[in-house]
Amino acid sequence: ACRYLSRFDIVGFDTENVAFLDGSGANSSKAAIGQACGDDQFCFLFLFYKWSSCYRSFASFASGATPHKVANQISHDVSALKARFPEISRRSGALELGGAVELR
C-alpha cells in the first residue's frame, strides 16, 4: 500500500479515533484506523489498532515530505498518528484543507 501511494504527488488521508475493540466504540487520542487514496482506483484502510508497532514502510511514508498528504484538519490526524506511533515525525508536505472543500 505504501509503495503504491508513494507514486503520487498528492495523497488524501484521514484518521479515525474510534475503535470497536470491546463493542463500546470508545473514543481515544490514538488513531484507530486510517485511510489513504492517491487516485480513484484504490483506497487503503489501515487498521492501526491491530498493529503491535508501526511498520517501517508506513512510518517512512507518513513522515516523508512526499507525497504531499492532504486532509481536513490535518493537525488532528497528525496528533492521533503520533499518539499511536511516536516514531512518526511530521515533516513538510502536509496540506490543511481548512474545513471547507468544494468539489466541482
C-alpha positions as a Markdown table, in Angstrom:
| # | Residue | x | y | z |
|---|---|---|---|---|
| 1 | Ala | 0.0 | 0.0 | 0.0 |
| 2 | Cys | 2.7 | 2.5 | 1.0 |
| 3 | Arg | 4.7 | 1.7 | -2.2 |
| 4 | Tyr | 1.6 | 2.3 | -4.3 |
| 5 | Leu | 0.7 | 5.6 | -2.5 |
| 6 | Ser | 4.3 | 6.9 | -2.8 |
| 7 | Arg | 4.0 | 7.1 | -6.6 |
| 8 | Phe | 1.6 | 10.0 | -6.3 |
| 9 | Asp | 2.3 | 13.8 | -5.9 |
| 10 | Ile | -0.7 | 14.1 | -3.5 |
| 11 | Val | -2.4 | 11.6 | -1.2 |
| 12 | Gly | -5.6 | 12.3 | 0.6 |
| 13 | Phe | -5.9 | 10.8 | 4.1 |
| 14 | Asp | -7.9 | 10.7 | 7.2 |
| 15 | Thr | -7.8 | 9.0 | 10.6 |
| 16 | Glu | -10.5 | 7.9 | 13.0 |
| 17 | Asn | -10.0 | 7.5 | 16.7 |
| 18 | Val | -13.0 | 5.3 | 17.5 |
| 19 | Ala | -12.3 | 1.6 | 17.5 |
| 20 | Phe | -14.9 | -1.0 | 18.4 |
| 21 | Leu | -12.4 | -3.3 | 20.2 |
| 22 | Asp | -14.7 | -4.1 | 23.0 |
| 23 | Gly | -18.0 | -3.2 | 21.5 |
| 24 | Ser | -18.1 | 0.2 | 23.2 |
| 25 | Gly | -16.8 | 2.3 | 20.4 |
| 26 | Ala | -14.9 | 4.4 | 22.9 |
| 27 | Asn | -13.0 | 7.4 | 21.6 |
| 28 | Ser | -9.3 | 7.6 | 22.0 |
| 29 | Ser | -6.5 | 10.1 | 21.5 |
| 30 | Lys | -4.8 | 7.4 | 19.3 |
| 31 | Ala | -5.6 | 6.8 | 15.7 |
| 32 | Ala | -7.6 | 3.5 | 15.4 |
| 33 | Ile | -7.8 | 3.4 | 11.7 |
| 34 | Gly | -6.5 | 5.4 | 8.7 |
| 35 | Gln | -7.5 | 5.6 | 5.1 |
| 36 | Ala | -5.4 | 6.9 | 2.2 |
| 37 | Cys | -6.1 | 7.4 | -1.5 |
| 38 | Gly | -3.9 | 8.6 | -4.3 |
| 39 | Asp | -6.4 | 8.0 | -7.2 |
| 40 | Asp | -9.8 | 6.6 | -7.9 |
| 41 | Gln | -8.5 | 3.1 | -8.4 |
| 42 | Phe | -7.5 | 2.1 | -4.8 |
| 43 | Cys | -8.2 | 3.4 | -1.3 |
| 44 | Phe | -6.3 | 1.8 | 1.5 |
| 45 | Leu | -7.7 | 1.2 | 5.0 |
| 46 | Phe | -5.0 | 0.8 | 7.7 |
| 47 | Leu | -6.2 | -0.9 | 10.9 |
| 48 | Phe | -3.7 | 0.7 | 13.3 |
| 49 | Tyr | -5.4 | -0.7 | 16.4 |
| 50 | Lys | -4.3 | -4.2 | 15.3 |
| 51 | Trp | -0.6 | -3.2 | 14.7 |
| 52 | Ser | 1.7 | -4.2 | 17.6 |
| 53 | Ser | 4.0 | -1.4 | 16.3 |
| 54 | Cys | 4.4 | 0.9 | 13.4 |
| 55 | Tyr | 5.6 | -0.8 | 10.2 |
| 56 | Arg | 8.8 | 0.8 | 8.8 |
| 57 | Ser | 7.2 | 1.3 | 5.4 |
| 58 | Phe | 4.3 | 3.2 | 6.9 |
| 59 | Ala | 6.5 | 5.3 | 9.2 |
| 60 | Ser | 8.6 | 6.3 | 6.2 |
| 61 | Phe | 5.6 | 7.1 | 4.1 |
| 62 | Ala | 3.8 | 9.1 | 6.8 |
| 63 | Ser | 7.0 | 11.0 | 7.8 |
| 64 | Gly | 8.2 | 11.7 | 4.2 |
| 65 | Ala | 7.9 | 15.2 | 2.6 |
| 66 | Thr | 6.5 | 13.5 | -0.5 |
| 67 | Pro | 3.9 | 12.7 | -1.5 |
| 68 | His | 2.0 | 15.7 | -0.1 |
| 69 | Lys | -0.6 | 14.5 | 2.4 |
| 70 | Val | -3.9 | 16.4 | 2.2 |
| 71 | Ala | -6.6 | 16.2 | 4.9 |
| 72 | Asn | -9.3 | 18.3 | 6.5 |
| 73 | Gln | -8.0 | 19.5 | 9.9 |
| 74 | Ile | -4.7 | 17.7 | 9.4 |
| 75 | Ser | -3.3 | 18.7 | 12.8 |
| 76 | His | -5.9 | 16.3 | 14.4 |
| 77 | Asp | -4.8 | 13.5 | 12.1 |
| 78 | Val | -1.1 | 14.1 | 12.8 |
| 79 | Ser | -1.7 | 14.2 | 16.6 |
| 80 | Ala | -3.6 | 11.0 | 16.5 |
| 81 | Leu | -1.0 | 9.2 | 14.5 |
| 82 | Lys | 1.8 | 10.4 | 16.7 |
| 83 | Ala | -0.1 | 9.4 | 19.8 |
| 84 | Arg | -0.3 | 5.8 | 18.4 |
| 85 | Phe | 3.2 | 5.8 | 16.8 |
| 86 | Pro | 5.6 | 8.2 | 18.4 |
| 87 | Glu | 8.3 | 7.2 | 15.9 |
| 88 | Ile | 6.4 | 9.1 | 13.2 |
| 89 | Ser | 7.8 | 12.5 | 12.7 |
| 90 | Arg | 6.0 | 15.3 | 11.0 |
| 91 | Arg | 7.8 | 16.9 | 8.1 |
| 92 | Ser | 6.7 | 19.4 | 5.5 |
| 93 | Gly | 4.4 | 18.0 | 2.8 |
| 94 | Ala | 1.1 | 18.1 | 4.8 |
| 95 | Leu | -1.6 | 20.4 | 3.4 |
| 96 | Glu | -4.5 | 21.7 | 5.5 |
| 97 | Leu | -7.9 | 22.0 | 3.8 |
| 98 | Gly | -9.2 | 24.4 | 6.4 |
| 99 | Gly | -12.6 | 22.7 | 7.0 |
| 100 | Ala | -14.2 | 23.6 | 3.6 |
| 101 | Val | -13.9 | 21.6 | 0.4 |
| 102 | Glu | -15.7 | 22.4 | -2.8 |
| 103 | Leu | -15.9 | 19.7 | -5.4 |
| 104 | Arg | -16.5 | 20.7 | -9.0 |
